Amino acid sequence: MYATGNMETELAPIVLQVEPEVEADPPIVQNQEEIFVFPWMGVVANLPREWKDSKYVGESGSKLRDQLKKQGFDPLKVEPLWDYRGHSGYALVHFKKDWVGFYNAISFEKFFIKDHHGKQDRYAKKHPETSLYGWMARDDDYGSMNIVGEKLKIKGDLKSTDDIMAEEERKNNILVTKLANDIEVKNTKIREIQYKYNETNMSLSNLMSQNDKLYQNYNDEIIKMQQNAKNHFQRILQERDKVKSEMDTQRKELERRRSELEKREAQNEIERNKLAEEKLQNATKNSSLEMASEVQKKTDENVLKLAEDQKKEKEILHNRILALKKKLDAKQALELEIERLKGNLNVLKHMKGDEDDAFTKKMEEMYKNLEERERELESLEGLNQALVVEERKSNDELQEARKELIQWLREVSSAHALIGVKGMGDLKSKPFHEACKRKFGNGSDEGTMLSSCWEEYLRDPDWHPYKIINVGNSHQEIINEDDDKLKGLRREYGEEVYNAVTSALMEMNEYNPSGRYIVPELWNYKENMKATLKEVVAFLLEQWKSSKRNRT
């Protein structure tokens, strides 16, 4: 608080019943010749301060300004005064320049005088130095040699109330004179405008009169031209009716003659046209039936040939696999026999005596037997390599056959067939459309855009939403449910859309993890698994037989 003692208790709770005068007339004061500082200012002394870091410091004036506002004095600001030693303990209270500000400054001074904290009380030192003192700034304050006088000289001038009233009267007279001159100038301009308006109005009246005459002449001329055009048109219509009547007479005569000729030829012509039309229809039907039969025949032949070729190739491949397995078993048995012979020879080498001819012969026989077995092994290895090459070739042929079947089934297979072609990694769009329809009302365009966006995500090789887990003694790669994109998708659009994306991710990771694009595959929709060539061939044969039964 700024005040202490009685001043502290008075300044905080007391609210003066001040009703500032808003009229321009000045209040009556006892001494009209009293000289004040203008703009109106007050002085507050004994503001709290303390010695800190080799200078006096104190609070800003905002707190005191707010307290004075609460008392109804309405100060503009409170400006603490500082000198080379810091806070001086004084402050200037600024009021408005009008008579309302003067009234507030006088009320401010009377408030402190009533509490015995005015200027005279301050210099009489009747109260402790820590109390606040306040008064309205006058000529003696202005002429003082302290910090208060210096600031007052900078901030204002000395004037009496008579001076201020005289200055205001002078300003009002100047303003009235200026306004009178402005009014006279504006009246002169108004008279000039009125004169120009009268001239313009007279000219406009003359122009309007001339325009009316021209308009009347124009209308008369138009009426005359319209009448002439109407008469000319009537003559043209009369001529046209005359020519039309003559042409109608000639046309009726021609019609009569043509009718007689047509009656003579009608019977024969009708019969000829009917016969020609029937022949044309029969020829068209026969041609269509022959073409359909030829197409169906070629399709049946292609299906049967493809099924037989696949069956033969599968049997050949099966036989090759059995032969390869037998050769591999023989090779493994021969390798075991060679290793056994080598082991026996090593044992015999360690058991050999100095003069044991029988033992030497036995070793030579075993060496010969070992060499024969090694030659057989080399022969089997060559055969094995040939079989491996043949197996790869057969496998390539099977892959080509699968590609041909995929291409063919894409063209002829229906949407509800048990065996067909499935794009591994293909994203189903139906869940996206249904989710967007639930969310937006009409989700056709939104569903298409969302589905296309996630197709781009699926093809992005930099996005890897998988994690590896241990299953027994092996590792398995599964979907990482904590992936940010997948979590956001599930939260925003639900489980069906999330399942569609994760299913496509798992299929793509299984069939084409490096390329990240859709791979076509023969698919058994009934078992929901990859279809074997045997299943595809059996399905095609069944379709061919069913088609053949339907035709018969």
C-alpha positions in Angstrom: 0.0 0.0 0.0 1.2 3.5 -0.7 -0.4 5.1 2.4 0.3 4.2 6.0 -1.5 5.0 9.3 -4.7 7.0 8.9 -4.1 7.6 5.1 -3.9 3.9 4.5 -7.3 3.3 6.0 -8.9 6.3 4.4 -7.6 5.9 0.8 -8.6 2.2 0.3 -12.2 2.0 1.5 -13.5 5.6 1.0 -15.4 6.2 -2.2 -16.1 9.9 -2.7 -19.6 10.8 -4.1 -18.1 12.7 -7.0 -20.3 13.7 -9.9 -18.0 15.5 -12.5 -19.5 18.4 -14.4 -19.7 17.7 -18.1 -20.6 21.3 -19.1 -18.1 23.6 -20.6 -18.6 26.3 -17.9 -15.8 26.4 -15.3 -16.5 25.9 -11.6 -16.5 28.9 -9.3 -13.3 29.2 -7.2 -12.6 31.6 -4.4 -9.6 33.2 -5.9 -9.8 33.7 -9.6 -6.3 35.0 -9.8 -4.8 31.7 -8.4 -2.2 30.4 -10.8 -2.2 26.6 -11.6 -0.1 24.3 -13.7 -1.9 23.5 -17.0 -2.7 20.8 -18.0 -4.1 20.1 -14.5 -1.7 18.1 -12.4 -1.4 17.0 -8.8 1.6 16.2 -6.6 1.9 13.2 -4.4 4.8 13.1 -1.8 6.3 10.5 0.5 5.8 7.5 -1.9 7.3 4.4 -0.4 10.9 3.6 -1.5 14.0 1.7 -0.3 17.7 1.8 -0.8 18.9 -1.0 -3.0 22.0 -1.5 -5.1 23.3 2.1 -4.4 20.0 3.8 -5.4 16.4 4.3 -4.3 13.8 2.1 -5.9 10.0 2.1 -5.7 6.8 0.9 -7.3 5.4 2.2 -10.6 2.4 4.6 -10.6 -0.2 2.2 -11.9 -1.2 0.9 -8.5 -1.7 4.4 -7.1 -3.6 5.4 -10.3 -6.0 2.5 -9.8 -6.6 3.5 -6.2 -7.3 7.1 -7.2 -9.7 5.9 -9.9 -11.6 4.0 -7.2 -12.0 7.2 -5.2 -13.6 8.9 -8.3 -10.7 11.3 -9.2 -10.3 9.7 -12.7 -6.6 10.5 -13.2 -5.1 9.8 -16.7 -1.8 8.5 -15.2 0.5 8.7 -12.2 4.1 9.4 -13.1 6.8 8.7 -10.4 9.7 11.1 -10.5 13.3 9.8 -10.8 16.6 11.6 -10.4 20.2 10.5 -10.3 19.7 8.8 -6.9 16.7 6.8 -8.2 13.1 7.1 -7.0 12.6 10.6 -5.5 9.5 9.7 -3.5 7.4 12.2 -5.5 4.9 11.6 -8.3 2.8 13.7 -10.7 -0.9 12.9 -11.1 -2.1 13.9 -14.6 -5.8 14.9 -15.1 -7.8 15.8 -18.2 -7.4 19.3 -19.7 -11.1 20.2 -19.5 -13.1 21.6 -16.6 -14.1 18.1 -15.5 -10.3 17.4 -15.1 -10.0 20.6 -13.1 -12.9 19.6 -10.8 -11.3 16.1 -10.3 -7.9 17.8 -9.4 -9.6 20.1 -6.9 -11.5 17.2 -5.4 -8.2 15.2 -5.2 -6.6 18.1 -3.2 -9.6 18.5 -0.9 -9.4 14.8 -0.2 -5.9 15.1 1.2 -6.6 18.4 3.0 -9.6 16.7 4.8 -7.2 14.0 6.0 -4.7 16.6 7.1 -2.3 15.4 4.3 -2.3 18.6 2.1 0.6 20.8 1.1 0.5 22.9 4.2 0.4 19.8 6.4 3.3 18.3 4.5 5.6 21.3 5.1 4.3 21.8 8.7 5.4 18.1 9.4 2.5 17.4 11.6 2.4 13.7 10.5 5.1 11.0 10.1 7.2 11.2 7.0 5.9 7.8 5.8 2.4 9.1 5.1 1.2 10.1 1.6 0.6 13.9 1.0 -1.1 15.3 -2.0 -2.1 18.7 -3.5 -2.9 20.4 -6.8 0.2 21.8 -8.6 0.4 25.6 -8.6 2.9 28.4 -9.4 5.0 27.8 -6.2 5.5 24.1 -7.2 6.3 25.2 -10.7 9.0 27.6 -9.5 10.6 25.2 -7.0 14.2 24.1 -7.6 13.6 20.4 -6.8 12.7 17.5 -9.1 9.0 18.5 -8.9 9.6 21.9 -10.3 11.9 20.6 -13.1 9.2 18.1 -14.3 6.4 20.6 -14.1 8.3 23.0 -16.3 8.7 20.2 -18.8 5.1 18.9 -18.6 3.1 22.1 -18.4 2.7 25.9 -18.2 1.4 28.4 -15.6 -2.1 29.7 -16.1 -5.0 31.2 -14.1 -8.5 30.1 -14.6 -9.2 33.5 -16.1 -6.4 33.0 -18.6 -7.8 29.6 -19.5 -11.4 30.9 -19.9 -10.1 33.8 -22.0 -8.1 31.5 -24.2 -11.1 29.2 -24.6 -13.3 32.2 -25.4 -10.7 33.3 -28.0 -10.6 29.8 -29.5 -14.4 29.7 -29.6 -14.6 33.1 -31.3 -12.0 31.9 -33.9 -14.0 28.7 -34.4 -17.2 30.6 -34.8 -15.6 33.0 -37.3 -14.2 30.1 -39.2 -17.5 28.3 -39.2 -19.3 31.5 -40.4 -16.8 31.9 -43.2 -17.2 28.2 -44.1 -21.0 28.6 -44.2 -20.7 31.7 -46.4 -18.4 29.8 -48.8 -20.8 26.9 -48.9 -23.8 29.2 -49.5 -21.9 30.8 -52.4 -21.2 27.3 -53.8 -24.9 26.4 -53.3 -26.0 29.5 -55.2 -23.6 28.7 -58.1 -24.9 25.1 -58.2 -28.5 26.3 -58.1 -27.8 28.6 -61.1 -26.1 25.8 -63.0 -29.0 23.5 -62.1 -31.5 25.9 -63.6 -29.5 26.3 -66.8 -29.2 22.5 -67.1 -32.8 22.0 -66.4 -33.9 24.5 -69.1 -31.5 22.8 -71.6 -32.9 19.4 -70.7 -36.4 20.6 -71.2 -35.6 21.8 -74.7 -33.9 18.6 -75.5 -36.8 16.6 -74.2 -39.2 18.6 -76.4 -37.0 18.0 -79.5 -36.7 14.3 -78.6 -40.5 14.0 -78.4 -40.9 15.5 -81.9 -38.3 13.2 -83.3 -39.9 10.2 -81.6 -43.3 11.1 -83.1 -41.9 11.5 -86.6 -40.1 8.1 -86.2 -43.3 6.4 -85.1 -45.2 7.8 -88.0 -42.6 6.6 -90.5 -42.5 3.1 -88.9 -46.3 2.8 -89.2 -46.2 3.8 -92.8 -43.4 1.3 -93.6 -45.3 -1.5 -91.7 -48.5 -0.8 -93.8 -46.5 -0.9 -97.0 -44.9 -4.2 -96.0 -48.3 -5.6 -95.0 -49.8 -4.8 -98.4 -46.8 -6.3 -100.2 -47.1 -9.5 -98.1 -50.8 -9.8 -98.9 -50.0 -9.7 -102.7 -47.4 -12.4 -102.3 -49.8 -14.6 -100.4 -52.5 -14.2 -103.1 -49.9 -15.2 -105.8 -48.8 -18.2 -103.7 -52.4 -19.4 -103.2 -53.0 -19.2 -106.9 -49.8 -21.2 -107.8 -50.6 -23.7 -105.0 -54.1 -24.3 -106.4 -52.7 -25.0 -109.9 -50.0 -27.4 -108.5 -52.6 -29.3 -106.4 -54.7 -29.9 -109.5 -51.6 -31.2 -111.5 -50.5 -33.4 -108.5 -54.0 -35.0 -108.2 -53.9 -35.8 -111.9 -50.4 -37.4 -111.5 -51.6 -39.4 -108.5 -54.5 -40.7 -110.4 -52.3 -41.9 -113.2 -49.7 -43.4 -110.8 -52.5 -45.3 -108.9 -53.7 -46.9 -112.1 -50.2 -48.1 -112.9 -49.5 -49.4 -109.4 -52.7 -51.4 -109.4 -51.5 -53.2 -112.5 -48.1 -54.2 -110.9 -49.0 -54.4 -107.3 -49.9 -58.1 -107.1 -46.7 -59.3 -108.7 -44.5 -56.9 -106.9 -45.9 -57.8 -103.5 -45.3 -61.5 -104.0 -41.8 -61.0 -105.3 -40.8 -58.8 -102.3 -42.3 -61.2 -99.8 -40.4 -64.1 -101.3 -37.1 -62.2 -101.4 -37.5 -61.1 -97.7 -38.1 -64.7 -96.6 -35.1 -65.9 -98.5 -32.9 -63.2 -96.9 -34.2 -64.0 -93.4 -33.5 -67.7 -93.8 -30.0 -67.0 -95.2 -29.3 -64.8 -92.2 -30.5 -67.3 -89.7 -28.5 -70.1 -91.3 -25.4 -68.0 -91.4 -25.7 -67.1 -87.7 -26.3 -70.7 -86.7 -23.3 -71.9 -88.7 -21.1 -69.3 -87.1 -22.3 -70.0 -83.6 -21.8 -73.8 -84.2 -18.3 -73.2 -85.6 -17.3 -71.0 -82.6 -18.8 -73.6 -80.1 -17.0 -76.4 -81.9 -13.6 -74.6 -81.8 -14.1 -73.8 -78.1 -15.0 -77.4 -77.3 -11.9 -78.6 -79.2 -9.7 -76.1 -77.4 -11.0 -77.1 -74.0 -10.6 -80.8 -74.7 -7.2 -80.4 -76.2 -6.0 -78.2 -73.3 -7.3 -80.7 -70.7 -5.7 -83.7 -72.5 -2.4 -81.8 -72.9 -2.4 -80.9 -69.2 -3.2 -84.5 -68.2 -0.4 -85.9 -70.4 2.1 -83.4 -69.2 1.2 -84.2 -65.6 1.6 -87.9 -66.1 5.0 -87.4 -67.8 6.1 -85.1 -65.0 5.0 -87.7 -62.4 6.9 -90.5 -64.2 10.0 -88.2 -64.4 9.8 -87.5 -60.7 9.5 -91.2 -59.9 12.5 -92.0 -62.1 14.5 -89.2 -60.5 13.6 -90.5 -57.1 14.8 -94.0 -58.0 18.0 -92.7 -59.5 18.6 -90.6 -56.4 18.0 -93.6 -54.1 20.5 -95.6 -56.2 23.0 -92.8 -56.1 22.7 -92.5 -52.4 23.1 -96.3 -52.0 26.2 -96.3 -54.2 27.7 -93.5 -52.3 27.2 -95.5 -49.1 28.8 -98.5 -50.7 31.8 -96.5 -51.8 32.3 -95.0 -48.3 32.0 -98.5 -46.9 34.7 -99.8 -49.3 37.0 -96.9 -48.5 36.5 -97.6 -44.8 37.4 -101.3 -45.2 40.5 -100.3 -47.3 41.7 -98.0 -44.5 41.2 -100.8 -42.0 43.1 -103.3 -44.2 46.0 -100.9 -44.7 46.5 -100.8 -40.9 46.2 -104.6 -40.6 48.6 -105.4 -43.6 51.6 -107.7 -42.7 55.1 -107.8 -44.4 54.6 -110.9 -46.6 50.9 -111.5 -46.8 50.1 -112.2 -50.5 46.5 -113.2 -49.9 45.9 -110.0 -48.0 47.4 -108.0 -50.9 45.2 -109.7 -53.5 42.2 -109.0 -51.4 43.1 -105.3 -51.2 43.6 -105.1 -55.0 40.2 -106.7 -55.5 38.6 -104.1 -53.2 40.4 -101.3 -55.1 39.0 -102.6 -58.4 35.6 -102.9 -56.9 35.9 -99.3 -55.5 36.9 -97.9 -58.9 33.9 -99.7 -60.6 31.6 -98.2 -58.0 33.1 -94.7 -58.5 32.6 -95.0 -62.2 29.0 -96.0 -61.7 28.6 -93.0 -59.3 29.9 -90.6 -62.0 27.5 -92.1 -64.5 24.6 -91.7 -62.0 25.7 -88.1 -61.3 25.6 -87.3 -65.0 22.2 -88.9 -65.3 21.1 -87.1 -62.2 22.1 -83.7 -63.6 20.2 -84.5 -66.8 17.1 -85.4 -64.8 17.5 -82.2 -62.8 17.6 -80.2 -66.0 14.7 -82.1 -67.3 12.8 -81.5 -64.1 13.4 -77.8 -64.3 12.3 -77.8 -67.9 9.1 -79.7 -67.0 8.5 -77.2 -64.1 8.9 -74.3 -66.5 6.4 -76.0 -68.9 4.0 -76.4 -66.0 4.4 -72.7 -65.1 3.7 -71.8 -68.7 0.7 -74.0 -68.6 -0.5 -72.3 -65.5 0.0 -68.9 -67.2 -2.0 -70.1 -70.2 -4.8 -71.4 -68.0 -4.8 -68.1 -66.0 -5.1 -66.1 -69.3 -7.8 -68.3 -70.6 -9.9 -68.4 -67.4 -9.7 -64.6 -67.2 -11.5 -64.4 -70.6 -14.1 -67.2 -70.1 -14.7 -67.7 -66.4 -17.8 -66.4 -64.8 -17.9 -64.4 -61.5 -19.5 -67.4 -59.6 -17.2 -70.2 -60.9 -15.7 -72.6 -58.3 -12.3 -72.4 -60.1 -11.0 -69.0 -61.3 -8.2 -66.5 -61.2 -7.6 -64.4 -58.1 -5.2 -61.4 -57.9 -3.0 -62.1 -54.8 -2.7 -58.8 -53.0 -5.7 -57.3 -54.8 -7.6 -54.9 -52.5 -11.4 -55.3 -52.3 -13.1 -52.0 -52.8 -16.6 -53.0 -51.5 -15.7 -52.5 -47.7 -14.4 -49.0 -48.5 -17.6 -48.0 -50.3 -19.8 -49.4 -47.5 -17.7 -47.6 -44.8 -17.8 -44.3 -46.6 -21.5 -44.7 -47.2 -22.0 -45.1 -43.4 -19.8 -42.1 -42.7 -20.6 -39.6 -45.4 -24.1 -40.8 -46.6 -23.2 -41.2 -50.3 -19.8 -42.7 -50.3 -19.3 -43.7 -54.0 -16.6 -41.1 -54.9 -15.1 -41.0 -51.4 -14.9 -44.9 -51.3 -13.2 -44.9 -54.7 -10.6 -42.3 -53.7 -9.9 -44.0 -50.3 -9.5 -47.4 -52.0 -7.1 -46.0 -54.6 -5.1 -44.3 -51.9 -4.6 -47.6 -50.0 -3.7 -49.4 -53.2 -0.8 -46.9 -53.6 0.2 -47.6 -49.9 0.2 -51.4 -50.7 2.6 -50.9 -53.6 5.0 -48.7 -51.6 8.1 -50.9 -50.9 9.2 -48.4 -48.1 6.1 -49.2 -46.0 6.7 -52.5 -44.1 3.8 -53.1 -41.6 5.1 -56.5 -40.6 6.8 -58.0 -37.5 8.5 -61.4 -36.9 7.4 -63.7 -34.1 8.8 -67.0 -32.8 6.5 -70.0 -33.4 8.1 -73.1 -31.9 11.6 -73.4 -33.4 10.8 -71.2 -36.5 10.1 -67.6 -37.2 6.8 -66.3 -38.7 6.1 -62.9 -40.2 2.7 -61.4 -39.3 0.9 -58.0 -39.5 2.1 -55.3 -37.1 -1.1 -54.1 -35.6 0.7 -51.2 -33.9 1.6 -49.6 -37.3 0.4 -46.0 -37.3 -1.3 -46.2 -40.7 -3.2 -49.4 -39.9 -4.3 -48.1 -36.5 -5.6 -44.9 -38.0 -7.5 -46.9 -40.7 -9.1 -49.2 -38.2 -10.1 -46.3 -35.9 -11.5 -44.1 -38.7 -13.2 -46.7 -41.0 -13.8 -49.9 -38.9 -12.8 -53.6 -38.9 -14.0 -54.6 -42.4 -11.8 -52.0 -44.2 -8.9 -53.0 -41.9 -9.3 -56.7 -42.6 -9.4 -56.0 -46.4 -6.1 -54.1 -46.2 -4.4 -56.7 -43.9 -5.6 -59.6 -46.1 -4.1 -58.0 -49.2 -0.9 -57.3 -47.3 -0.5 -60.9 -46.2 -1.2 -62.2 -49.8 1.2 -59.8 -51.3 3.9 -60.6 -48.8 3.5 -64.4 -49.5 3.4 -64.3 -53.3 5.5 -61.2 -54.2 7.2 -59.6 -51.2 10.0 -58.0 -53.2 7.9 -56.5 -56.0 4.8 -55.4 -54.0 2.4 -55.8 -57.0 -0.6 -58.0 -57.6 0.2 -61.6 -58.9 -2.6 -63.6 -60.7 -3.0 -67.2 -59.4 -5.3 -70.1 -60.1 -7.7 -70.2 -57.1 -10.2 -72.8 -55.7 -13.0 -70.5 -54.4 -14.8 -73.4 -52.8 -11.8 -74.4 -50.6 -10.5 -70.8 -50.5 -7.0 -71.9 -51.4 -4.6 -72.1 -54.4 -5.9 -74.5 -57.1 -3.7 -77.3 -58.4 -3.4 -78.1 -62.1 -5.3 -81.4 -61.5 -8.2 -79.4 -60.0 -8.2 -76.9 -62.9 -8.2 -79.7 -65.5 -10.9 -81.6 -63.8 -13.0 -78.4 -63.6 -12.5 -77.7 -67.3 -13.5 -81.3 -68.3 -16.6 -81.0 -66.1 -17.5 -77.7 -67.7 -16.9 -79.2 -71.2 -19.1 -82.2 -70.5 -21.8 -80.1 -69.0 -21.8 -77.8 -72.1 -21.9 -80.8 -74.4 -24.9 -82.3 -72.5 -26.7 -79.0 -72.7 -26.2 -78.8 -76.5 -27.5 -82.3 -77.0 
